[in-house]
């Protein structure tokens, strides 16, 4: 991972929490940063809707049916940062079995249900990132760095009970997804990702297992049909 990627994530409020978090996330196999394993899926694997813009912070990356592997298959990634040096985001739909208090005591009670850790990606698995929904337009919020719209990152060194009244939703992610310079653009061009608009509830859904399909179903074109693409194409 490029040094600039590590620096950006540190600025986004990632907190290193040590070997306990590595052990929890390590129960799930991961692959190289940002790499997607793909297979041909025929004519039903449509090209990503729209062309990638220069910077995709605030957008969703939704894995196309061609993406395989334990990390990114049918994943939905919220892009936190994107510039010429690379991109970072968190996978929104991979809850872990471990509770938040296992690595961040005191935070579980103020997180949005389901109150578990989420695997944010294969990078920095010894760190945690807290994503929050903040009310209002641009007002300063105690312990929170706004990123875009009503989404921000929380300072996980702050007292949880001090932050909780200031936010409308909170989720803790173990690790993140990262791409080096030009890597994400190449994956989009290859057909690995749909680039779609995010809705405020996406990052805090109480049903993360169905997020991939629900994001696709709400599209107002033929892309909505991809939500019904079978897990096993041979059964289609």
DRENLUM-732974 format. One record per residue (C-alpha): residue in one letter; y, z, x. Coordinates in pm, whole numbers, padded with zeros to 5 digits, always signed. Example, Ala and Ser with C-alpha at 12.3 -4.5 7.8 and 13.67 -1.06 7.14 Angstrom:
A-00450+00780+01230/S-00106+00714+01367/
//
This chain:
X+00000+00000+00000/X+00343-00090+00135/X+00566+00197+00243/X+00833+00084-00006/X+00587+00130-00292/X+00508+00486-00183/X+00879+00563-00150/X+00961+00428-00495/X+00690+00634-00661/X+00812+00945-00483/X+01157+00877-00624/X+01003+00845-00971/X+00903+01210-00957/X+00540+01200-00852/X+00416+01542-00747/X+00137+01587-00494/X-00115+01836-00631/X-00397+01813-00375/X-00771+01783-00364/X-00842+01909-00718/X-00682+01601-00869/X-00854+01371-00622/X-01188+01522-00724/X-01118+01474-01095/X-01005+01113-01062/X-01272+01042-00802/X-01545+01074-01061/X-01434+00732-01179/X-01480+00436-00943/X-01160+00254-00847/X-01075-00071-00672/X-00805-00192-00434/X-00444-00152-00547/X-00357-00391-00826/X-00664-00609-00781/X-00831-00747-01092/X-01187-00875-01101/X-01199-01180-01328/X-01453-01407-01489/X-01417-01730-01683/X-01400-01680-02057/X-01352-02037-02172/X-01083-02164-02403/X-01042-01830-02576/X-00888-01678-02263/X-00532-01787-02336/X-00256-01796-02081/X-00021-01497-02080/X+00247-01522-02346/X+00579-01615-02192/X+00664-01640-01826/X+00711-01337-01602/X+01071-01236-01573/X+01223-01138-01241/X+01171-00770-01310/X+00935-00619-01567/X+01030-00250-01579/X+00989-00129-01936/X+00740-00402-02027/X+00369-00371-02094/X+00105-00548-01891/X-00195-00600-02116/X-00513-00711-01940/X-00646-01046-02057/X-01015-01069-02151/X-01090-01221-01809/X-01017-00892-01631/X-01319-00682-01537/X-01376-00371-01331/X-01352-00003-01419/X-00981+00029-01344/X-00808-00253-01529/X-01053-00387-01786/X-00874-00388-02125/X-00600-00176-01976/X-00243-00140-02097/X+00005-00069-01817/X+00360+00055-01871/X+00577-00085-01592/X+00796+00187-01443/X+00953-00009-01160/X+00959-00369-01039/X+01167-00539-00774/X+01131-00785-00488/X+00930-00537-00283/X+00660-00467-00543/X+00586-00298-00872/X+00452+00029-01008/X+00326+00139-01346/X+00081+00368-01521/X-00228+00278-01724/X-00173+00421-02073/X-00521+00406-02222/X-00757+00584-01982/X-00779+00954-02073/X-00984+01179-01846/X-01201+01468-01957/X-01004+01722-01753/X-00728+01925-01910/X-00378+01918-01761/X-00394+02288-01668/X-00677+02210-01425/X-00416+02075-01182/X-00079+02170-01333/X-00104+02517-01488/X+00138+02570-01773/X+00194+02205-01860/X-00097+02141-02095/X+00055+02334-02387/X+00364+02112-02387/X+00191+01774-02351/X+00134+01529-02634/X-00216+01515-02787/X-00471+01447-02659/X-00377+01718-02409/X-00576+01582-02117/X-00493+01413-01791/X-00476+01034-01798/X-00583+00811-01510/X-00263+00625-01430/X-00421+00397-01171/X-00609+00383-00841/X-00315+00464-00612/X-00194+00810-00515/X-00475+00994-00688/X-00360+01318-00526/X-00034+01295-00722/X+00066+01341-01084/X+00346+01168-01277/X+00487+01306-01602/X+00618+01044-01845/X+00844+01171-02123/X+01021+01044-02431/X+01381+01162-02443/X+01612+01147-02745/X+01961+01009-02745/X+02125+00729-02553/X+02192+00801-02190/X+02264+01172-02215/X+02153+01380-01918/X+01831+01568-01993/X+01732+01878-01801/X+01455+01809-01550/X+01425+01440-01648/X+01514+01116-01473/X+01568+00839-01727/X+01410+00504-01643/X+01478+00274-01939/X+01540+00319-02308/X+01404+00654-02418/X+01149+00677-02136/X+01186+00895-01829/X+00993+01092-01569/X+00990+01469-01565/X+01026+01696-01265/X+00685+01865-01256/X+00827+02140-01035/X+01052+02250-01322/X+00936+02528-01557/X+00741+02360-01842/X+00892+02577-02114/X+01239+02484-01993/X+01169+02111-02014/X+00969+02106-02339/X+01263+02152-02582/X+01443+01858-02420/X+01173+01595-02473/X+00995+01440-02772/X+00674+01341-02593/X+00508+01419-02262/X+00202+01281-02087/X+00067+01354-01739/X-00090+01073-01534/X-00308+01112-01226/X-00222+00833-00986/X-00058+00502-01067/X-00102+00125-01042/X+00085-00044-00758/X+00139-00401-00643/X+00285-00521-00314/X+00546-00793-00282/X+00451-01098-00490/X+00108-00962-00584/X+00181-00895-00950/X+00351-01230-00994/X+00039-01395-00856/X-00189-01208-01096/X+00028-01303-01394/X+00027-01668-01289/X-00352-01651-01253/X-00386-01533-01612/X-00479-01168-01555/X-00200-01016-01767/X-00010-01067-02089/X+00351-00952-02049/X+00455-00791-02378/X+00727-00571-02521/X+00657-00199-02529/X+00716+00027-02827/X+00823+00392-02780/X+00495+00527-02918/X+00275+00331-02677/X+00301+00580-02391/X+00215+00873-02618/X-00046+00731-02855/X-00293+00982-02996/X-00562+00712-02998/X-00555+00562-02647/X-00900+00404-02676/X-00766+00155-02934/X-00430+00085-02768/X-00537-00247-02610/X-00637-00391-02947/X-00346-00242-03140/X-00084-00382-02900/X-00237-00728-02931/X-00274-00710-03311/X+00099-00650-03358/X+00191-00978-03186/X+00324-01240-03426/X+00141-01540-03288/X-00210-01649-03198/X-00222-01380-02931/X-00303-01132-03208/X-00647-01292-03236/X-00731-01181-02882/X-00757-00825-03017/X-01088-00927-03172/X-01233-01075-02855/X-01587-00931-02820/X-01682-00691-02544/X-01971-00923-02467/X-01856-01288-02504/X-02219-01403-02529/X-02232-01230-02868/X-01946-01443-03002/
//
